Amino acid sequence: MKKMAVSEFKAKCIAVLREAQQTGESILVTRRGRPFARVEPVRETSSERPLGVFKGRMKIHGDLVHTDSSADWEVLG
């Protein structure tokens, strides 16, 4: 992980962000020699699933909208 003083980060912010994106390397920003912030590039992932990806792989049993739970309750008189 690359280290950089906050003053240097402030002066070169856009260039540092571009470099992090291109190299994939995180940057530790320090203030008076102590960790202040960490800059990490966002990694593109394919975790977003397109609508309908499970079509034909799942089956719904019963009615999910209209249910009858009256058998689960006892009326005390």
Buried (B, 14 or more C-beta within 10 A) or exposed (E): EEEBBEEEBEEEEEEBBEBBEEEEEEBBBBEEEEEBEEBEBEEEEEEEEEEEEEEEEEEEEEEEEEEEEEEEEEEEE
